Amino acid sequence: MDRRQFLAASTAGLVATTAGCMDTVLGTDSNPDPDGRITGAASDGSTERTIEVRANGQVETEPDEARLRVGVEATGDSPDEVETELAERAEDIRNALDELGVPDDDVESGRYSIRPERNGSRYEGTHTFQIRLEDVDRVGEVVDAVTEAGADDVGRISFGLSDEKRAEFRNEALDHALENADEEARHIADNRGVSITGTKSVSTRNVDVVPVRAETSDVAAEADVDVADDAGPSTEIDSGLVTVTASVEVVYGFEDTG
């Protein structure tokens, strides 16, 4: 599960490099940029000469973690009756997960509610669980198992990254963004006939991990059909690739060549 795809900067757009604000200050007048910073004459009277670049970096990788929400429902003539049925059905779900070897720490109790029916004299209730899987290839197996155990709702399946992988690919996305910023600054300097003297400042804008959300409509129903046909666990859910993006703003100093 280590396959990675790095997206390099190009006009084709796999990695978008944005030079949205490139201010070259040659005079001594102070001019505030759109973010409120002021570039212009330095405190000692010398001229601050800068090129400002904003750039993005992006990395795609396979997920190493999956999360899915499952739920059970119940109706009854009294709140106590609904509570009892929810407890029994929730126990069936937990037993199914235990048989699959899913640790208790990876199963979190979610929304729990018992309320009167809107148009009737009876009561209805729901109890949801959030399940975390370290093996993304087992999602279909878990869907089949909880559906067979009586889950009424299987949804919000998302594929993402563990904390360790998130930190690793966050850094790689930042590396790509900084490389793109350097390339953009060199191009501007060459075009203007000046030389980059160094980096004045660096700031990160956004570093985001975009999880992949699987199509979950009718998943439970499809899995139920498979179980009824005694076909065994056969639900397949394609995880796709997780995208990690980073944005940076770098300010470079420059001087005239020659």
C-alpha positions in Angstrom: 0.0 0.0 0.0 3.0 2.3 -0.5 2.2 3.4 -4.1 2.5 7.1 -4.4 1.9 9.6 -7.1 3.7 12.9 -6.9 2.4 15.7 -9.0 5.0 18.1 -10.4 4.3 21.6 -11.4 3.2 22.0 -14.9 0.8 24.0 -17.1 -1.3 20.8 -17.4 -2.3 21.5 -13.9 -1.6 18.4 -11.8 0.0 20.7 -9.3 -1.3 24.2 -9.5 1.4 26.8 -8.9 -0.1 30.1 -8.1 1.9 33.3 -8.4 -1.2 35.2 -7.4 0.7 38.1 -5.7 4.1 38.9 -7.1 5.1 42.3 -5.9 8.6 43.6 -6.8 9.3 46.8 -4.8 12.0 48.9 -6.2 11.2 52.3 -4.8 11.1 53.7 -1.3 7.4 54.3 -1.0 5.6 51.9 1.4 2.9 49.9 -0.4 0.6 47.6 1.6 -0.1 44.3 -0.2 -3.6 42.6 -0.1 -2.6 40.8 3.1 -1.9 44.0 5.0 1.9 43.7 5.1 4.0 46.7 4.0 7.0 46.4 1.8 9.1 49.4 0.9 11.9 51.3 2.5 13.8 49.6 5.3 14.2 51.2 8.7 17.8 52.2 7.9 16.7 54.0 4.7 17.8 51.3 2.3 15.4 50.0 -0.3 13.8 46.6 0.4 13.7 44.8 -2.9 11.5 41.7 -2.9 9.7 39.2 -5.0 6.7 37.5 -3.4 5.4 34.2 -4.6 2.5 32.0 -3.6 2.6 28.4 -4.7 0.8 25.1 -4.1 2.1 21.5 -3.8 0.1 18.3 -4.0 0.7 14.6 -3.3 -1.6 11.7 -3.9 -1.2 8.4 -2.0 -3.2 5.3 -1.1 -5.0 5.5 2.2 -3.9 3.5 5.2 -7.0 4.0 7.3 -10.8 3.7 6.8 -13.7 5.0 8.9 -17.3 4.0 8.5 -20.5 4.7 10.3 -23.1 2.0 11.0 -26.4 2.3 12.9 -29.3 0.3 14.2 -32.9 1.4 14.6 -35.8 0.3 16.7 -39.5 1.1 17.4 -41.7 0.2 20.3 -44.7 1.1 22.4 -42.6 2.6 25.1 -39.1 4.2 25.5 -38.0 1.2 27.6 -39.0 -1.2 24.9 -37.0 0.8 22.3 -34.1 1.0 24.6 -34.0 -2.8 25.1 -34.2 -3.5 21.4 -31.5 -1.0 20.6 -29.2 -2.6 23.3 -29.8 -6.1 21.9 -29.1 -5.0 18.3 -26.1 -3.0 19.3 -24.7 -6.0 21.1 -25.1 -8.1 17.8 -23.1 -5.5 16.0 -20.3 -5.5 18.6 -20.2 -9.3 18.6 -19.8 -9.3 14.8 -17.0 -6.9 15.0 -15.3 -8.9 17.8 -15.4 -12.0 15.5 -13.6 -10.0 12.9 -10.9 -9.0 15.4 -11.8 -5.3 15.4 -10.4 -3.8 18.7 -12.9 -2.3 21.1 -10.8 0.9 21.0 -11.6 1.3 17.3 -15.3 1.2 17.8 -16.8 4.4 19.2 -20.4 4.9 20.2 -22.0 7.7 18.3 -25.5 9.2 18.2 -28.1 7.7 20.5 -31.6 8.9 20.7 -35.1 7.7 21.6 -38.1 9.9 20.7 -41.8 9.8 20.0 -42.8 9.1 16.4 -43.9 12.2 14.6 -47.2 10.9 13.6 -48.2 8.2 16.0 -48.3 7.1 19.6 -45.2 4.9 19.5 -41.5 5.5 20.0 -38.4 5.2 17.8 -34.7 5.2 18.4 -31.3 5.0 16.8 -27.8 4.1 17.9 -24.8 4.7 15.6 -21.2 3.6 15.8 -18.0 4.9 14.2 -15.6 2.1 13.2 -11.9 2.6 12.4 -10.0 0.1 10.3 -6.3 0.0 9.8 -6.7 -2.4 6.9 -8.6 -0.6 4.2 -9.1 -3.8 2.2 -11.4 -5.1 5.0 -14.1 -2.5 4.6 -16.2 -4.7 2.4 -15.9 -7.6 4.8 -16.9 -5.4 7.7 -19.9 -4.0 5.8 -21.1 -7.5 5.1 -20.6 -8.6 8.7 -22.5 -5.7 10.3 -25.3 -5.9 7.8 -25.7 -9.6 8.5 -25.7 -8.8 12.2 -28.7 -6.4 11.6 -27.3 -2.9 10.9 -30.0 -0.7 9.3 -27.6 2.0 8.1 -24.1 1.8 6.7 -22.8 5.1 5.5 -20.1 7.8 5.6 -17.3 5.5 4.6 -14.2 7.6 4.2 -10.6 6.6 3.5 -7.8 8.7 4.9 -4.4 8.7 6.5 -3.2 7.7 10.0 -1.5 10.4 12.0 2.0 9.1 11.1 1.2 9.0 7.3 -0.5 12.4 7.5 2.6 14.0 8.9 4.8 12.3 6.3 2.8 13.4 3.3 2.1 16.8 4.8 5.8 17.4 4.7 6.2 16.1 1.2 3.4 18.4 0.0 5.1 21.3 1.6 8.4 20.3 -0.1 6.7 20.4 -3.5 5.1 23.8 -2.8 8.4 25.3 -1.8 10.1 23.8 -4.9 7.4 25.3 -7.0 7.8 28.7 -5.3 11.6 28.6 -5.9 11.1 27.8 -9.6 8.6 30.6 -10.0 10.9 33.1 -8.3 13.8 32.1 -10.5 11.7 32.6 -13.6 10.6 36.0 -12.5 14.2 37.0 -11.6 15.5 35.8 -15.0 12.7 37.6 -16.8 13.5 40.9 -14.9 17.2 40.6 -15.2 17.9 40.4 -11.5 19.4 37.8 -9.1 17.8 36.2 -6.1 19.8 37.0 -2.9 18.0 34.8 -0.5 14.7 34.1 1.3 13.3 36.9 3.4 10.3 35.0 4.9 8.2 31.9 4.5 4.7 31.2 5.6 2.3 28.3 5.1 -1.3 29.1 4.1 -3.2 25.8 4.1 -2.1 22.2 4.5 -5.1 19.9 3.9 -5.7 16.2 3.7 -8.7 15.4 1.5 -10.1 12.0 2.4 -11.8 9.8 -0.2 -15.5 9.2 0.4 -17.0 6.0 -1.0 -20.4 5.8 -2.5 -22.5 4.4 0.3 -26.0 4.5 -1.2 -27.6 1.1 -1.0 -24.4 -0.5 0.3 -26.3 -2.2 3.2 -29.0 -3.4 0.8 -26.5 -4.8 -1.7 -24.6 -6.6 1.1 -27.9 -8.0 2.5 -28.7 -9.5 -0.9 -25.3 -11.1 -1.1 -25.7 -12.6 2.4 -29.2 -13.8 1.6 -27.8 -15.6 -1.5 -25.1 -17.2 0.7 -22.5 -15.8 -1.6 -20.2 -14.9 1.3 -18.6 -11.4 1.8 -18.5 -9.9 -1.6 -19.1 -6.2 -1.1 -16.2 -4.3 -2.8 -15.5 -0.6 -2.2 -12.8 1.2 -4.1 -10.9 3.5 -1.9 -9.1 5.7 -4.6 -6.3 8.0 -3.6 -6.1 10.5 -0.8 -4.9 14.0 -1.7 -2.6 16.1 0.5 -2.2 19.8 -0.5 -0.1 22.6 0.8 0.1 26.3 0.1 3.0 28.5 0.9 4.0 32.2 0.5 7.7 33.0 0.1 9.3 36.4 0.0 12.7 36.6 -1.8 15.2 39.4 -1.8 16.9 40.3 -5.1 19.6 42.5 -6.5 20.6 43.8 -10.0 22.9 41.5 -12.0 26.2 42.7 -13.3 
